[in-house]
Amino acid sequence: MRVRTVVGTMPRQVRVLVSVLVVTAALLVPLLAVPTPTSRAAVEAAGPRATYRLSVVTANIDGAERGRGGDKLGTVQRVLRGSDPDVVMLQEVCWKHFRRFIDANRAWIGPGETWRDHFRFQKLRHHPGCTSGKGVQRHGLVLASRHRLSGLSTHRLPNPRSRTPHRFQVMCADVAVRGTLVAFAQDAVRACTTQLRAGRGRASGAGPARQAQAVAVRRVLAPVVERDRAAVVLGGDFNAVPQKGTMSQLYRLSRSGWLTNRRGLFFEADQTGAYASRPAGRAAGLEQIVCRLAPRVCRWGEPTHRSRGQARKLDYVFFGVNRAQPAATTGLLGTQQHLGGDVVRSPSATHEVFLGWADLALDLS
């Protein structure tokens, strides 16, 4: 109350000056917090690198929901034909949909290769919604690429207070990206996909479970990012909006958009987007005002999930801070964006298809 009284009695010129100083400070702090460029000695020690624009598609296809899996796969295929992404990540996939996806993209399989060199499936459970003539089918995650995959690994995630048999895992593989003019290392990119636990409300216990799962995912990938072993891309359905504490385990951005959240190891594809709507359920705050006043990074993005009249961002494509840049740069050729994301609507409800990309510094072979 005292603060309000004092501010309210300030002359109008003083109040305007205070407002300008607050906004100016908000604009400058992120710039001061941007990590310093890697030194020449560090680059030389790391070996030669070249920039590559890596594009990733992620989609929860709702495979166990009647009629949705086929619709969503059709949308995924349209995106693949139009953008030719490097990596595809799918969640809630029935085995029959996985086989259909392989059939639609057999052109990726080269001479001497098998489908396992480009398509990987991780079963999380048998789902009664995934039925076929052979009974109940497997239901899980898919990681695929037009480039060759190797070094597959899976890591089980905690699921405290679970009342279902659903398991949670993160699946990773090295992606042997093929450059046009340069040859990249076979393990230049480490790609991972996951799905965190769904559910809302304190009684469900889903919030703390998602938080524990996000911590576990970060611990799996921290050695790769912090020791700069490879460029890392992490995508999937995280079942949490950007402002939630769960996402603070991953975003380098703080909730207000500063690049100061040191426990977060990733930049998100849509953090530089022009999506101007405020996060669902939140009043407009200083972070929204600042993001609209200047071309800078923001911790929100275009909604990827629509249900019961609500639109929220639940699906993400993250890139490790060791090889990605957080925002655009300006040079002789003008402003160049280094991150981006687009949402593609699907005929069926719930999750949309999300395409994210980033300019990454990849190791040469």
C-alpha positions in Angstrom: 0.0 0.0 0.0 2.8 2.5 0.8 4.4 1.9 -2.5 1.2 2.6 -4.3 0.7 5.8 -2.3 4.2 7.1 -3.1 4.0 6.3 -6.8 0.6 7.7 -7.1 1.8 11.1 -5.7 4.8 11.3 -8.1 4.6 14.1 -10.8 3.5 12.8 -14.2 7.0 13.4 -15.7 8.6 11.3 -13.0 6.2 8.5 -13.5 6.9 8.5 -17.3 10.6 8.5 -16.6 10.4 5.5 -14.2 8.3 3.6 -16.8 10.9 4.3 -19.5 13.8 3.2 -17.2 12.0 -0.1 -16.3 11.3 -1.0 -20.0 14.9 0.0 -21.0 16.4 -2.2 -18.3 14.2 -5.0 -19.4 15.5 -4.7 -22.9 19.1 -4.5 -21.9 19.3 -7.3 -19.3 18.8 -10.1 -21.9 21.5 -8.6 -24.1 23.9 -8.6 -21.1 23.0 -12.2 -20.3 23.7 -13.6 -23.8 26.6 -16.1 -23.5 29.9 -14.8 -24.8 31.0 -16.2 -28.1 33.3 -19.2 -28.0 36.9 -18.2 -28.1 39.1 -19.0 -31.1 41.2 -21.4 -29.0 38.1 -23.3 -28.0 36.9 -23.6 -31.5 40.3 -24.9 -32.7 40.4 -27.4 -29.9 37.0 -28.7 -30.8 37.9 -29.3 -34.4 36.5 -28.0 -37.7 32.8 -27.3 -37.9 30.3 -26.0 -40.4 26.8 -24.5 -40.1 23.9 -26.7 -41.1 20.2 -25.9 -40.9 18.6 -28.9 -39.2 14.8 -29.2 -39.5 12.7 -31.5 -37.2 9.1 -32.6 -37.3 7.3 -33.7 -34.1 3.7 -34.9 -33.7 1.6 -36.7 -31.3 -0.6 -38.7 -33.7 -3.1 -39.9 -31.1 -2.7 -43.4 -32.6 -4.9 -45.1 -30.1 -7.8 -42.7 -30.6 -10.3 -44.0 -33.3 -9.6 -42.4 -36.7 -7.1 -39.9 -35.5 -3.8 -41.7 -36.2 -4.5 -42.0 -39.9 -5.5 -38.4 -40.3 -2.4 -37.2 -38.4 -0.1 -39.4 -40.5 -1.5 -37.9 -43.6 -0.7 -34.4 -42.3 2.8 -35.5 -41.3 3.4 -36.8 -44.8 2.2 -33.5 -46.4 4.7 -31.7 -44.1 7.5 -34.1 -45.1 6.8 -33.6 -48.8 6.9 -29.9 -48.4 9.8 -29.4 -46.1 12.0 -32.5 -46.4 13.0 -32.5 -42.7 16.1 -34.2 -41.3 14.4 -35.9 -38.3 10.9 -37.0 -37.6 9.6 -37.6 -34.0 6.2 -39.2 -33.3 4.5 -40.0 -30.1 1.5 -42.2 -29.2 2.1 -44.4 -32.3 0.5 -47.8 -32.8 2.6 -50.4 -34.5 0.3 -50.5 -37.5 0.8 -46.7 -38.0 4.6 -47.2 -37.7 4.5 -49.8 -40.5 2.4 -47.5 -42.6 4.9 -44.6 -42.0 7.8 -46.8 -43.1 6.0 -47.8 -46.3 5.3 -44.1 -47.1 9.0 -43.2 -46.7 10.9 -46.3 -48.1 12.8 -43.9 -50.4 15.0 -43.1 -47.4 16.4 -46.7 -47.3 19.5 -46.8 -49.5 21.4 -49.7 -51.0 22.6 -52.2 -48.4 20.4 -50.6 -45.7 17.4 -51.9 -43.8 14.4 -50.1 -42.4 16.0 -50.1 -39.0 18.8 -47.8 -40.3 16.2 -45.0 -40.7 13.1 -45.9 -38.5 13.1 -46.8 -34.8 10.2 -47.7 -32.6 10.2 -47.8 -28.8 7.3 -49.7 -27.2 5.9 -48.1 -24.0 2.9 -50.4 -23.5 0.3 -52.5 -25.3 -2.8 -50.3 -25.8 -6.3 -51.6 -26.3 -6.9 -48.7 -28.8 -4.2 -50.2 -31.0 -6.1 -53.2 -32.3 -5.8 -55.1 -35.5 -6.5 -58.6 -36.8 -3.7 -59.9 -34.6 -5.1 -58.4 -31.4 -3.8 -55.6 -29.2 -0.7 -53.9 -30.6 2.3 -52.0 -29.3 2.0 -48.3 -28.6 5.0 -46.0 -28.2 7.6 -43.6 -29.7 9.1 -43.3 -33.2 12.4 -41.7 -34.1 13.1 -41.6 -37.9 15.3 -39.8 -40.4 16.2 -39.7 -44.0 19.8 -39.8 -42.8 21.2 -43.0 -41.3 20.6 -43.6 -37.5 23.0 -45.3 -35.2 24.0 -45.4 -31.5 20.4 -46.0 -30.4 19.7 -45.7 -26.6 16.6 -45.6 -24.4 16.4 -44.2 -20.9 13.5 -44.9 -18.6 11.9 -41.9 -16.9 10.4 -41.9 -13.3 6.6 -41.9 -13.0 5.8 -41.3 -9.3 2.2 -41.9 -8.0 1.3 -43.7 -11.2 -2.1 -45.4 -11.4 -1.6 -46.8 -15.0 0.8 -49.3 -16.6 2.1 -46.6 -18.9 5.9 -46.4 -19.0 7.8 -43.2 -20.0 11.1 -43.2 -21.8 13.4 -40.9 -23.9 14.7 -42.5 -27.1 17.9 -41.2 -28.7 20.1 -41.9 -31.7 23.0 -40.3 -33.6 22.0 -38.8 -37.0 24.6 -39.0 -39.8 23.6 -35.8 -41.5 24.6 -35.5 -45.1 25.8 -32.1 -46.2 25.7 -30.8 -49.8 29.3 -29.6 -50.0 30.8 -30.9 -46.7 31.0 -34.2 -44.9 29.8 -34.2 -41.3 30.8 -36.6 -38.6 28.5 -39.7 -38.2 27.6 -38.6 -34.7 27.4 -34.8 -35.3 23.8 -34.7 -34.2 22.2 -36.5 -31.2 18.4 -36.6 -31.6 16.0 -37.6 -28.9 12.2 -37.8 -28.5 10.0 -38.3 -25.5 6.5 -37.8 -24.1 5.9 -36.6 -20.5 3.0 -37.6 -18.4 -0.4 -36.0 -19.1 -2.9 -34.9 -16.5 -4.0 -31.7 -14.7 -4.9 -30.9 -11.1 -3.1 -31.6 -7.9 -5.0 -34.8 -7.2 -3.7 -36.4 -10.4 0.0 -36.0 -9.3 0.9 -35.4 -12.9 2.6 -32.0 -12.3 5.3 -33.4 -10.0 5.7 -36.4 -12.2 6.3 -34.3 -15.3 8.8 -32.2 -13.3 10.7 -35.4 -12.3 10.7 -36.6 -15.8 12.0 -33.3 -17.2 14.8 -33.4 -14.7 15.7 -37.0 -15.8 15.7 -36.0 -19.5 18.0 -33.1 -18.7 20.4 -35.4 -16.8 20.5 -37.8 -19.8 21.5 -35.0 -22.2 23.6 -32.8 -20.0 26.9 -34.6 -20.6 26.4 -34.2 -24.4 25.6 -30.5 -24.2 27.9 -29.4 -21.4 30.9 -31.3 -22.7 30.1 -30.2 -26.3 30.1 -33.7 -27.7 27.5 -33.1 -30.4 24.6 -30.9 -31.5 21.5 -32.1 -29.6 17.9 -31.9 -30.7 15.1 -32.9 -28.3 11.4 -33.0 -29.3 8.1 -34.4 -28.4 4.9 -33.9 -26.3 5.8 -32.4 -22.9 2.2 -31.9 -21.7 3.1 -28.5 -20.2 2.9 -24.9 -21.3 6.1 -22.9 -21.6 5.6 -20.9 -18.4 5.4 -24.1 -16.2 8.2 -25.1 -13.9 8.6 -28.3 -15.7 9.8 -26.4 -18.8 12.3 -24.5 -16.7 14.3 -27.7 -16.5 14.8 -27.4 -20.3 14.5 -23.8 -21.4 17.7 -21.6 -21.2 15.2 -18.7 -21.0 13.8 -17.7 -17.7 10.0 -17.2 -17.5 10.5 -13.5 -18.2 12.6 -14.2 -21.3 16.1 -13.6 -19.9 18.9 -16.0 -21.0 19.8 -16.6 -17.3 18.2 -19.9 -16.5 21.5 -21.9 -16.3 19.9 -25.2 -15.4 18.1 -25.1 -18.8 20.3 -26.5 -21.7 18.1 -25.7 -24.7 16.7 -23.0 -27.0 13.3 -23.8 -28.3 12.5 -23.4 -32.0 9.5 -21.1 -31.6 11.0 -18.8 -29.0 11.8 -16.2 -31.7 8.4 -16.5 -33.4 6.0 -13.6 -34.0 3.2 -15.2 -32.1 1.8 -12.3 -30.1 -0.9 -13.9 -28.0 -0.2 -14.2 -24.3 0.2 -17.7 -22.7 -3.2 -19.2 -22.0 -4.5 -18.4 -18.5 -2.0 -15.6 -17.8 -2.5 -11.9 -17.7 -0.2 -9.8 -19.8 3.0 -9.2 -17.9 6.3 -7.3 -18.4 7.7 -10.2 -20.5 4.9 -9.9 -23.0 5.3 -6.1 -23.2 9.0 -6.3 -23.7 8.8 -9.0 -26.4 6.4 -6.9 -28.4 8.6 -3.8 -28.1 11.8 -5.4 -29.4 12.9 -8.3 -31.7 14.0 -10.7 -29.0 13.4 -14.1 -27.5 10.2 -15.0 -25.6 9.2 -18.1 -23.7 6.1 -19.0 -25.5 5.0 -20.1 -28.9 2.1 -20.8 -31.2 -0.4 -23.3 -29.8 0.2 -27.0 -30.8 -2.8 -28.5 -28.9 -6.5 -27.7 -29.2 -9.1 -29.3 -27.0 -12.3 -28.2 -25.3 -12.0 -24.6 -26.6 -8.4 -24.2 -25.3 -5.3 -23.7 -27.4 -2.0 -24.4 -25.7 1.6 -25.0 -26.7 2.5 -28.6 -25.4 4.8 -29.8 -28.2 8.4 -28.6 -28.6 11.6 -28.8 -30.6 14.6 -27.9 -28.5 18.2 -27.4 -29.6 21.3 -27.6 -27.3 22.8 -24.2 -26.4 26.3 -25.5 -27.2 25.6 -25.5 -31.0 22.6 -23.2 -31.5 22.0 -19.5 -31.3 19.2 -18.0 -29.3 18.0 -15.3 -31.7 18.7 -13.5 -35.0 21.9 -11.8 -35.9 22.4 -8.7 -38.1 25.2 -8.4 -40.6 26.0 -7.0 -44.0 23.3 -9.1 -45.6 20.6 -8.0 -43.2 18.9 -9.8 -40.3 19.2 -13.6 -40.3 17.0 -15.8 -38.2 18.7 -18.9 -36.6 15.7 -20.5 -35.0 12.1 -21.0 -36.2 9.0 -23.0 -35.9 5.7 -23.5 -37.7 2.5 -25.3 -36.6 0.5 -27.2 -39.3 -3.1 -27.9 -38.5 -4.4 -31.5 -38.7 -8.0 -32.5 -39.6 -8.4 -34.3 -36.3 -8.5 -32.5 -32.9 -5.9 -32.3 -30.2 -2.2 -32.2 -31.2 -1.0 -30.4 -34.4 2.1 -31.1 -36.4 5.1 -28.9 -35.3 8.1 -28.2 -37.6 11.1 -26.6 -36.0 14.5 -25.7 -37.3 17.8 -24.2 -36.2 21.2 -23.3 -37.6 23.7 -25.7 -35.8 27.4 -25.8 -35.8 28.2 -29.5 -36.7 31.5 -31.4 -36.5 33.1 -32.2 -39.8 34.3 -35.8 -40.4 
